[in-house]
Amino acid sequence: MRKALEDLIKKSIVYKYDLPYSVGSVPRTIYSTSDDKCYSISDNKSLVKIIYNSIIDYSFNEFDFTERELEDLHTIAFQERIRYNEDDSDATKLKYGFFGEVILHSILKVFFGTQTFISKGYFYNPLENSESKGYDAYHLIEHDSKVHLWFGETKFHKSYTQAVNDVLAKIQNSLSDKYLSKNLLALRKNKDNLNLKGSKIEKILDDWTENPNIKIIEEIKQHSIELVYPVIILFQQNKKGYDESIKAIPKYIEEKHKLEKYDLSIPYSVFFVFLPVENVKLVKSEVIKWIESKKPLMS
């Protein structure tokens, strides 16, 4: 990630507190196995700038940067790596998934120190002209022979209830051996595009290629690999202010959703990242304007 962009993210996305939070007795969500994280954004323009400039990092692996100029990569991203069609209506453009996904990518990299295993852009198919399937981020942390797969999810809606409902409607499927296996199969198909050569998970995928009869989940367990599932919710802050906006979410989840057992046989952790935004539509609309006017990128 470019240093100027990293500095902008650190300056503009500000950590506030964890949940549970003693002030106001705000609990973490009933779905979270570790503390939730709450951030604020300094201003709308900074968020627009972060999204616009992070599109390259979300769409390409770092080794791709040495081969093309940033402006070229930005153009290619909209042609081949993310869903974007200038002929779509404004209403359709505002529903694109990349707005939240690039923020998920940036927050994981900058604040949690993850490494991009493979950029999500590799999974987009221009012929389908639809959002790419699977997890919203494929990151990992590998240290002292321990591997944590950070395969995340994000929603960016005006209403926090819609964002939460969308995530929790699919969490039972997302946190399952079957879904994880399908995503690892997609990684195996993209083996030549992996960003971390020589990693433990790459070795497992190689072994799987050589012997497709091995049970991949059993291999994952034998290597003590864990799944970390961060869920980033961007939503419009309500009129009562930041703290009340945050406080409403765990309460809503507990009242409207039931926690069920997941069909996932490897160790996992789940936590939410909440980021209230002053004006969701304004931010997305401004990003679209920057895209279509080809605003210069940060170097």
C-alpha positions as CSV (number, residue, x, y, z in Angstrom):
1,M,0.0,0.0,0.0
2,R,1.3,3.5,-0.9
3,K,2.5,5.3,2.2
4,A,0.4,8.4,1.4
5,L,-2.7,6.3,1.3
6,E,-1.8,4.4,4.5
7,D,-1.2,7.8,6.2
8,L,-4.5,9.1,5.0
9,I,-6.3,6.0,6.4
10,K,-4.6,6.2,9.8
11,K,-5.4,9.9,10.0
12,S,-9.0,9.7,8.8
13,I,-10.4,6.5,10.3
14,V,-10.1,6.9,14.1
15,Y,-10.4,4.1,16.6
16,K,-13.0,5.0,19.3
17,Y,-13.5,2.0,21.6
18,D,-14.1,-1.8,21.8
19,L,-17.4,-3.5,22.6
20,P,-18.2,-4.3,25.4
21,Y,-17.9,-0.7,26.4
22,S,-18.4,0.2,30.0
23,V,-19.7,3.7,29.3
24,G,-23.4,3.2,28.6
25,S,-23.0,-0.6,29.2
26,V,-22.9,-1.4,25.5
27,P,-22.2,-5.2,25.0
28,R,-20.5,-6.8,22.0
29,T,-22.9,-8.6,19.7
30,I,-24.2,-12.0,20.5
31,Y,-22.4,-13.3,17.4
32,S,-19.0,-12.0,18.3
33,T,-16.5,-14.3,19.9
34,S,-14.0,-11.5,20.5
35,D,-14.4,-7.8,21.1
36,D,-16.1,-5.6,18.4
37,K,-14.2,-2.5,17.2
38,C,-15.7,0.9,16.8
39,Y,-14.2,3.6,14.5
40,S,-15.2,7.0,13.3
41,I,-14.4,8.8,10.1
42,S,-13.0,12.3,10.3
43,D,-15.1,13.7,7.3
44,N,-16.9,12.6,4.2
45,K,-14.2,13.8,1.8
46,S,-11.5,11.8,3.4
47,L,-13.7,8.6,3.2
48,V,-14.3,9.4,-0.5
49,K,-10.6,9.8,-1.1
50,I,-9.8,6.5,0.7
51,I,-12.3,4.5,-1.3
52,Y,-11.3,6.0,-4.6
53,N,-7.6,5.5,-4.0
54,S,-7.9,2.0,-2.4
55,I,-9.6,0.5,-5.5
56,I,-6.2,-0.4,-6.9
57,D,-5.0,-2.1,-3.7
58,Y,-8.3,-4.0,-3.5
59,S,-8.2,-5.1,-7.2
60,F,-4.6,-6.1,-7.6
61,N,-1.8,-7.9,-5.8
62,E,1.2,-5.8,-4.8
63,F,3.5,-7.4,-7.4
64,D,1.2,-6.1,-10.1
65,F,2.1,-2.5,-9.2
66,T,5.6,-2.9,-10.6
67,E,4.3,-3.8,-14.0
68,R,1.9,-0.9,-14.7
69,E,1.4,2.8,-13.8
70,L,-1.2,3.5,-11.1
71,E,-3.5,5.3,-13.6
72,D,-3.4,2.3,-15.9
73,L,-4.2,-0.1,-13.1
74,H,-7.1,2.1,-12.0
75,T,-8.6,2.0,-15.5
76,I,-8.1,-1.7,-15.8
77,A,-9.7,-2.3,-12.4
78,F,-13.0,-0.9,-13.6
79,Q,-12.7,-2.9,-16.8
80,E,-11.7,-6.3,-15.4
81,R,-11.7,-6.4,-11.5
82,I,-14.8,-4.8,-10.1
83,R,-18.4,-4.3,-11.2
84,Y,-18.7,-0.9,-12.7
85,N,-20.7,0.2,-15.8
86,E,-21.2,3.8,-16.7
87,D,-24.4,3.0,-18.4
88,D,-26.0,1.7,-15.2
89,S,-28.5,3.9,-13.4
90,D,-27.5,6.0,-10.5
91,A,-29.6,3.8,-8.2
92,T,-27.7,0.7,-9.4
93,K,-24.3,2.3,-9.0
94,L,-25.1,3.2,-5.4
95,K,-25.6,-0.5,-4.7
96,Y,-22.2,-1.7,-5.9
97,G,-20.4,-3.8,-3.4
98,F,-16.9,-2.4,-4.0
99,F,-17.6,0.7,-1.8
100,G,-17.6,-1.4,1.4
101,E,-15.1,-4.0,0.1
102,V,-12.3,-1.6,-0.4
103,I,-12.8,-0.2,3.1
104,L,-12.7,-3.8,4.5
105,H,-9.4,-4.3,2.6
106,S,-7.9,-1.1,3.9
107,I,-8.9,-1.5,7.5
108,L,-7.6,-5.1,7.7
109,K,-4.3,-4.0,6.2
110,V,-3.7,-0.9,8.2
111,F,-5.2,-1.6,11.6
112,F,-5.0,-5.3,11.9
113,G,-1.7,-5.9,10.0
114,T,-3.0,-8.6,7.6
115,Q,-1.4,-9.6,4.4
116,T,-3.3,-9.9,1.2
117,F,-3.3,-13.6,0.2
118,I,-5.0,-12.7,-3.1
119,S,-6.8,-9.6,-4.1
120,K,-10.5,-9.9,-4.5
121,G,-10.3,-8.5,-8.0
122,Y,-9.1,-11.8,-9.4
123,F,-12.5,-13.4,-8.7
124,Y,-14.5,-10.9,-10.8
125,N,-15.8,-12.1,-14.2
126,P,-16.7,-9.2,-16.6
127,L,-18.9,-11.4,-18.7
128,E,-21.2,-12.0,-15.7
129,N,-21.4,-8.3,-14.9
130,S,-22.3,-9.1,-11.3
131,E,-20.6,-8.9,-7.9
132,S,-17.9,-11.5,-7.4
133,K,-18.9,-14.4,-5.2
134,G,-17.3,-15.7,-2.0
135,Y,-15.8,-13.9,1.0
136,D,-15.2,-10.1,0.6
137,A,-11.5,-10.3,1.5
138,Y,-8.9,-13.0,1.4
139,H,-6.2,-12.0,3.8
140,L,-4.1,-13.9,6.4
141,I,-1.6,-13.5,9.2
142,E,1.2,-16.1,9.3
143,H,3.6,-15.9,12.2
144,D,5.7,-18.5,14.0
145,S,4.1,-21.3,11.9
146,K,0.6,-20.2,12.9
147,V,-1.8,-19.2,10.2
148,H,-5.0,-17.2,10.6
149,L,-7.1,-16.9,7.5
150,W,-8.9,-13.5,7.6
151,F,-11.8,-14.1,5.2
152,G,-14.2,-11.2,5.9
153,E,-17.5,-9.7,5.0
154,T,-18.7,-6.1,4.7
155,K,-21.9,-4.2,4.1
156,F,-22.3,-0.4,3.4
157,H,-25.9,0.7,3.6
158,K,-27.7,3.8,4.9
159,S,-29.6,1.6,7.3
160,Y,-27.7,-0.4,9.9
161,T,-30.6,-2.8,10.1
162,Q,-30.3,-3.6,6.4
163,A,-26.6,-4.1,6.6
164,V,-26.8,-6.3,9.7
165,N,-29.7,-8.3,8.2
166,D,-27.8,-8.9,5.0
167,V,-24.7,-10.2,6.9
168,L,-26.6,-12.4,9.3
169,A,-28.8,-13.9,6.6
170,K,-25.7,-15.6,5.2
171,I,-23.4,-16.0,8.2
172,Q,-24.7,-19.6,8.8
173,N,-23.5,-20.5,5.3
174,S,-20.3,-18.4,5.4
175,L,-19.1,-20.1,8.6
176,S,-19.4,-23.7,7.3
177,D,-16.9,-26.3,6.1
178,K,-18.7,-26.5,2.8
179,Y,-18.5,-22.7,2.1
180,L,-14.9,-22.5,3.3
181,S,-14.0,-25.5,1.0
182,K,-15.6,-23.8,-2.0
183,N,-13.6,-20.7,-1.4
184,L,-10.4,-22.6,-1.0
185,L,-11.2,-24.3,-4.3
186,A,-11.4,-20.9,-5.9
187,L,-8.0,-20.1,-4.4
188,R,-6.6,-23.2,-5.8
189,K,-7.8,-22.3,-9.3
190,N,-6.0,-18.9,-8.8
191,K,-2.9,-20.5,-7.4
192,D,-0.6,-18.6,-9.9
193,N,-1.9,-15.3,-8.6
194,L,-1.3,-15.9,-4.9
195,N,0.5,-13.0,-3.3
196,L,2.4,-14.9,-0.6
197,K,4.6,-17.5,-2.2
198,G,5.9,-20.2,0.1
199,S,3.2,-19.8,2.7
200,K,1.8,-22.8,4.6
201,I,-1.7,-22.4,3.0
202,E,-0.1,-22.3,-0.5
203,K,1.6,-25.6,0.3
204,I,-1.7,-27.1,1.3
205,L,-3.3,-25.9,-1.9
206,D,-0.4,-27.4,-3.9
207,D,-0.9,-30.7,-2.1
208,W,-4.6,-30.6,-2.9
209,T,-3.8,-30.0,-6.6
210,E,-1.6,-33.0,-6.7
211,N,-4.1,-35.2,-4.8
212,P,-7.6,-33.9,-5.3
213,N,-8.9,-36.7,-3.1
214,I,-7.5,-35.3,0.1
215,K,-10.1,-33.7,2.5
216,I,-9.1,-30.1,2.5
217,I,-10.8,-29.3,5.8
218,E,-8.9,-32.1,7.5
219,E,-5.7,-30.7,6.1
220,I,-6.5,-27.3,7.5
221,K,-7.2,-28.8,10.9
222,Q,-3.9,-30.8,10.9
223,H,-2.0,-27.6,10.2
224,S,-3.8,-25.8,13.1
225,I,-5.1,-23.1,10.7
226,E,-7.8,-20.9,12.1
227,L,-10.5,-18.7,10.4
228,V,-11.0,-15.1,11.5
229,Y,-14.2,-13.6,10.2
230,P,-14.3,-9.8,10.6
231,V,-17.6,-8.1,9.6
232,I,-17.4,-4.5,8.8
233,I,-20.7,-2.5,8.9
234,L,-20.7,1.0,7.4
235,F,-24.0,2.8,8.0
236,Q,-25.5,6.2,8.4
237,Q,-25.0,7.7,11.9
238,N,-28.4,8.7,13.4
239,K,-29.3,12.1,14.7
240,K,-28.6,11.1,18.3
241,G,-24.9,10.9,17.6
242,Y,-22.1,8.4,17.4
243,D,-22.5,6.6,20.7
244,E,-26.2,6.1,20.3
245,S,-25.7,4.8,16.8
246,I,-23.3,2.2,18.0
247,K,-25.4,1.3,21.0
248,A,-28.4,0.5,18.9
249,I,-26.7,-2.3,16.9
250,P,-26.0,-5.0,19.5
251,K,-29.5,-4.5,21.0
252,Y,-31.1,-4.8,17.5
253,I,-29.2,-8.0,16.8
254,E,-30.1,-9.6,20.1
255,E,-33.8,-8.7,19.6
256,K,-34.1,-9.7,15.9
257,H,-31.6,-12.5,15.4
258,K,-31.0,-15.9,16.9
259,L,-27.5,-17.3,17.3
260,E,-27.2,-20.8,15.9
261,K,-24.4,-23.4,15.9
262,Y,-22.2,-23.2,12.8
263,D,-21.2,-26.2,10.7
264,L,-17.5,-25.2,10.8
265,S,-15.1,-27.8,12.3
266,I,-12.0,-25.6,12.4
267,P,-11.3,-23.0,15.2
268,Y,-12.8,-19.6,14.3
269,S,-13.4,-16.2,15.7
270,V,-16.0,-13.6,14.7
271,F,-16.1,-9.9,15.5
272,F,-17.7,-6.7,14.1
273,V,-16.2,-3.4,13.1
274,F,-18.7,-0.6,13.2
275,L,-18.1,2.6,11.2
276,P,-20.9,5.2,11.2
277,V,-20.9,7.6,8.3
278,E,-22.4,11.1,8.2
279,N,-24.0,10.8,4.8
280,V,-23.8,7.4,3.0
281,K,-25.4,8.5,-0.3
282,L,-23.2,11.6,-0.5
283,V,-20.1,9.5,0.0
284,K,-21.0,7.0,-2.7
285,S,-22.2,9.6,-5.1
286,E,-19.0,11.6,-4.8
287,V,-16.9,8.4,-5.4
288,I,-18.9,7.9,-8.6
289,K,-18.2,11.5,-9.7
290,W,-14.5,11.0,-9.1
291,I,-14.5,7.8,-11.1
292,E,-16.3,9.2,-14.1
293,S,-14.2,12.4,-14.1
294,K,-11.0,10.3,-13.7
295,K,-9.7,12.4,-10.8
296,P,-5.9,12.1,-10.3
297,L,-4.8,9.4,-7.9
298,M,-2.5,9.9,-4.8
299,S,1.0,8.8,-5.7
